[in-house]
Amino acid sequence: MAFRMRSLIRRFNRHIASELGAFIHRANAAIAAKTLPTFGNSPRNLVIELPRRINNPRCIFLGENIWIGPGTLLNPVTRYPSSSIKHPERAQKVQEFNPRIIIGNRVTATGSLTIGAVNEVVIEDDVLLASNITILDNSHGYENVDIPYKYQALTRIAPVLIKRGCWIGENVVILPGVTIGEMTIIGANSVVTKDIPDRCIAVGTPARISKQWDGVSQQWVPAREMES
């Protein structure tokens, strides 16, 4: 009898925990939806889960039916240095920018997505982004080794474009000036430093093409076979 009672109590506790978890999830989703900032346009069916950090939302333009998981930073930078980086005593040259972050329709990101733009980052329709991805169209300067790099001007500024239907794997870093072609896959833990063509699989640091889609055989083939 005592064993049966303990079993019933455990089942009851699991049920309560499950219901409480579902309630917290629904409440979090409702708060996330109600507290979205005003973007540069008026997207429909947009989810950006909490916690999140969105700076200068007027510089962000979003398509419809986007779902972005928690831990996201969308950071179009209009002025550098920001208050968090500016030296409290030393004068610094101020850079002014007119950035844009553009995300297309039906884009999905698991979470911990970081996008930093002083020029332009564009993610086209139906892109799938795994977790912990960083996309930057600029870099900190490092021309002077006597000045801490955070106090040097932003440099190597060039737009980033991720074309339709791509799949960007976990822990990928995409650097300034990169275009990733349509329906291309970037493998996990890769650093993309240069353009990757359409319908390729690229992996590594720096990312290199390992496979390409063969339209004749309708399958992925090693890149060297396409070259021969």
C-alpha positions in Angstrom: 0.0 0.0 0.0 2.8 2.4 0.9 4.6 1.6 -2.3 1.4 2.3 -4.3 0.9 5.6 -2.5 4.5 6.7 -3.3 4.0 5.7 -6.9 0.9 7.8 -7.1 2.6 10.8 -5.5 5.5 10.6 -8.0 3.1 10.5 -10.9 1.2 13.4 -9.5 4.4 15.4 -9.0 5.5 14.7 -12.6 2.1 15.8 -13.9 2.3 19.0 -11.9 5.9 19.7 -13.1 4.8 19.1 -16.7 1.8 21.4 -16.4 3.9 24.0 -14.7 6.6 23.8 -17.4 4.0 24.2 -20.1 2.5 27.2 -18.4 5.9 28.9 -18.0 6.6 28.3 -21.7 3.3 29.8 -22.7 3.8 32.8 -20.4 7.3 33.3 -21.8 6.0 33.2 -25.4 3.3 35.7 -24.6 5.7 38.1 -22.9 8.2 37.7 -25.8 5.5 38.5 -28.4 4.1 41.5 -26.4 7.6 43.1 -25.8 8.9 43.0 -29.3 10.3 46.4 -30.4 9.2 48.5 -33.4 11.2 47.3 -36.4 11.9 49.1 -39.7 8.8 47.3 -41.1 5.8 45.4 -39.7 6.5 41.7 -39.9 3.8 39.1 -39.3 4.0 35.9 -37.3 7.3 36.8 -35.8 8.8 34.9 -32.8 12.0 36.0 -31.1 12.2 34.1 -27.9 13.5 35.5 -24.6 16.1 36.3 -23.5 17.2 38.5 -26.4 18.9 41.8 -27.1 17.9 43.9 -30.1 19.6 47.2 -30.7 18.5 49.9 -33.1 15.4 47.9 -34.3 14.5 50.6 -36.8 17.5 49.3 -38.8 16.1 45.7 -38.9 13.7 44.5 -41.6 12.0 41.2 -41.2 9.9 38.9 -43.4 6.9 36.8 -42.3 6.8 33.6 -40.3 10.2 34.0 -38.7 11.1 31.9 -35.7 14.3 32.8 -33.7 15.2 31.0 -30.5 16.5 32.4 -27.2 19.8 34.1 -26.6 19.8 36.2 -29.8 21.7 39.4 -30.3 20.6 41.6 -33.3 23.0 44.5 -33.4 23.0 47.0 -36.2 25.6 49.5 -35.1 24.9 53.2 -35.9 27.7 54.7 -33.9 31.1 53.4 -32.7 32.4 53.3 -30.1 29.3 52.6 -28.0 29.0 53.5 -24.4 30.0 50.0 -23.3 33.3 50.2 -25.3 34.2 53.9 -25.1 37.2 54.8 -23.0 36.0 56.8 -20.0 38.9 59.3 -20.2 40.5 59.1 -23.6 39.0 60.8 -26.7 38.2 58.5 -29.6 37.3 59.0 -33.2 33.5 58.4 -33.6 32.3 56.4 -36.6 28.8 56.9 -37.9 27.0 54.1 -39.8 23.7 53.5 -41.6 23.3 49.7 -41.1 20.7 47.2 -42.2 19.9 43.7 -41.1 17.4 42.0 -43.4 15.9 38.6 -42.7 13.6 37.0 -45.2 10.5 34.9 -44.9 10.3 31.6 -43.0 13.8 31.9 -41.6 14.4 29.6 -38.5 17.2 29.9 -36.0 17.6 27.6 -33.0 19.1 30.2 -30.7 22.2 32.1 -29.6 22.3 33.9 -33.0 24.5 36.9 -33.1 24.3 39.4 -36.1 26.5 42.5 -36.0 26.2 45.0 -38.9 27.5 48.4 -39.7 26.8 48.0 -43.4 24.4 45.2 -44.3 23.6 41.6 -43.5 21.0 39.9 -45.6 19.5 36.4 -44.9 17.2 35.4 -47.7 14.0 33.2 -47.5 13.9 29.7 -45.9 17.3 29.7 -44.4 17.9 27.3 -41.5 20.3 28.5 -38.8 21.5 26.1 -36.1 22.6 27.4 -32.6 25.5 29.6 -31.7 26.0 31.3 -35.1 27.9 34.6 -35.5 27.5 36.8 -38.6 29.6 40.0 -38.9 30.1 42.5 -41.7 32.9 44.3 -39.8 35.9 43.7 -37.6 37.8 45.5 -34.9 40.9 47.3 -36.1 44.3 45.9 -35.1 46.6 48.2 -37.0 48.3 49.5 -33.8 49.5 47.1 -31.2 50.0 49.8 -28.6 46.2 50.7 -28.5 43.8 48.1 -27.1 41.8 46.8 -30.0 38.4 47.7 -28.6 39.5 51.4 -28.9 40.5 51.1 -32.6 38.2 51.9 -35.4 36.0 49.3 -37.0 37.5 48.1 -40.3 37.2 45.5 -43.1 33.6 46.5 -43.6 31.8 44.6 -46.3 28.2 43.3 -46.7 27.2 39.7 -46.0 24.6 37.7 -48.0 23.2 34.3 -47.2 21.1 33.2 -50.1 17.8 31.3 -50.2 17.4 27.9 -48.6 20.9 27.6 -47.0 21.6 25.5 -43.9 24.1 27.0 -41.6 25.4 24.5 -39.0 26.2 24.8 -35.3 28.9 27.2 -34.1 29.6 28.7 -37.5 31.2 32.1 -37.9 30.6 34.1 -41.1 33.0 37.0 -41.6 32.7 40.3 -43.6 32.3 40.3 -47.3 31.0 36.7 -47.6 28.3 35.5 -50.0 26.9 32.0 -49.4 25.1 30.7 -52.5 21.6 29.2 -52.7 20.9 25.9 -51.1 24.4 25.6 -49.7 25.3 23.9 -46.5 28.0 25.1 -44.1 29.1 22.4 -41.7 29.3 22.8 -38.0 32.3 24.7 -36.4 33.3 26.2 -39.7 34.6 29.8 -40.2 33.6 31.2 -43.6 36.1 33.8 -44.8 35.3 33.9 -48.5 32.4 33.3 -50.9 30.9 29.8 -51.2 28.9 29.1 -54.5 25.4 27.7 -54.9 24.6 24.1 -53.9 27.8 23.2 -52.1 28.8 21.7 -48.8 31.6 23.6 -47.2 33.4 22.7 -43.9 36.5 23.7 -41.9 38.5 26.7 -40.8 38.6 28.4 -43.1 35.6 26.8 -44.8 36.4 24.9 -48.1 34.1 23.2 -50.5 34.0 19.4 -49.8 31.0 18.5 -52.0 28.9 20.0 -54.8 25.5 19.0 -56.2 25.7 17.3 -59.5 22.6 18.2 -61.5 23.1 15.3 -63.9 23.4 12.5 -61.4 21.2 14.3 -58.8 23.5 13.6 -55.9 26.3 15.2 -53.9 29.7 14.4 -55.3 33.2 15.3 -54.0 34.3 18.7 -55.3 37.3 17.3 -57.1 35.0 15.2 -59.3 33.2 18.3 -60.5 36.5 19.8 -61.4 37.7 16.8 -63.5 
